[in-house]
Amino acid sequence: MHLLSFVAPVFAARCTVVVAEDGACVVVDPGAGVAAAVAAEIAARGLRPAAVLVTHGHADHTWDAGALAETLDVPVRVHAADAYRLADPFGTLGALGGAAHDPSGPLGQALTAAGVDVHAYHRPARLEPFGADATDPRSADVTWQVGEVTVVARHAPGHTEGSTLYLLDAGDGQPVVLTGDVLFAGTIGRTDLPGGDGPTMARTLRDVVARLDPRAVVVPGHGPTSDMATELATNPFLARG
């Protein structure tokens, strides 16, 4: 397994392509402005995409999901609790999206600055929600196989209702977790946007994140990578006294 990383020009959201040794792959969190580069890299490497996955429904992680999925002829998979967000990228982002779906708000301004047409959002035609529509961080995992890579979708609400961790295991003893906006290097995601909830995030951190394999490499939706051992020891939201 290896990972290809693309940083979107809007809010610097990370898009990750998870590549198995046999060329199968999945794309995670294609934010605004990455679709062309991701599609070109997949074609150049002769990869076989299976799906577009999103860690949560915020537009900086999903803007290019529909268009890219159509180009690659694959479905978009998102936790059921966040599926509604992919129909309305502005209105479901609260203040960052702009009042009354206003494209002149912060999201619209960031899109325009990056040269992205604010009216060009492509709602996914093949949307495959998974998981229960609930805020319980202990709901059942969903698992897919991508070549030799086992991809486990683990519900981790708090940043949004459907926030999801993707745990990757290629059988080589080096697990990886794509944390979206739940866990960053040294901090965690905000809970003040619509669908965010502080107590739910606290339960997620305690019952889901803190129980991850300490050996796991942490690949967040923004910022530098880390590892669970470091986060458990030094992240003030996780550090064990």
C-alpha positions, 0 to 999 in steps of 0.5 A, a space after each residue: 500500500 502507498 498513499 498519494 496526497 493532493 492538497 486542495 487550494 480551498 482551505 488546504 484540505 488534503 485529498 488522499 489516494 489509497 493505492 494497493 499493490 495490485 493497482 486498485 485504489 480509492 480516493 478520499 476527500 477530493 476537495 475543490 480544485 483537485 479532480 483534474 490532478 487526481 484523475 490524471 495521476 490515476 490514469 498515468 499510473 494505470 490504477 483501478 479506482 473502486 470508489 470516492 470516500 469522504 470523511 465528512 460532508 463539509 464542502 472543502 472535502 467533498 466539492 470535487 467528489 461528484 465530478 471526480 466520481 463521474 470521471 472515474 465511473 465510481 460511487 461516492 460513499 459517505 456516512 448516512 448522517 452526512 449524506 444530506 450535506 452533499 446536496 447543499 455545500 453552502 447551506 450546510 456549512 453554516 457561517 463558513 458557507 454564508 447566510 442563505 446559501 450565499 456564494 459570496 460568503 467565506 466558502 465562495 470567496 475561497 473558491 473564487 480566489 482559487 479559480 473555482 466556479 462557485 456555481 459549478 458544484 456537481 452533486 454526486 449522481 451515484 451516492 452510496 451512504 453507509 452506516 446508521 443515521 445516528 450520532 453514536 460513536 460506537 455504531 458498527 464499522 463498515 469494511 471494504 477490501 481494496 486489493 490487499 488493503 482492508 479499509 474500515 470506516 469507523 463512525 466518529 461524530 462530533 465535528 459533524 454527525 457523520 464524521 468517519 475515520 478510515 482505518 487502513 491495514 495492508 497486512 504489513 504491520 503499519 496501520 494508517 488512519 485517515 482522520 478527516 477533521 476529527 483529529 489533527 496533529 496536536 489538536 482536534 476539529 472544531 465543533 461550532 459549525 452546524 452538526 458539530 457537538 462538543 459532548 459528542 466529540 468528547 465521547 468520540 475522542 474517548 471511545 474511538 480515537 483514544 482506542 486506536 492502535 498507537 502504531 498507526 500513522 495519522 493522516 488528517 484532513 488538514 496539516 501535517 501527518 502524525 502518529 497515534 503514539 505521539 497524539 496519545 502522549 502529547 495532544 492535549 485533547 487525548 494525552 493520558 495523565 
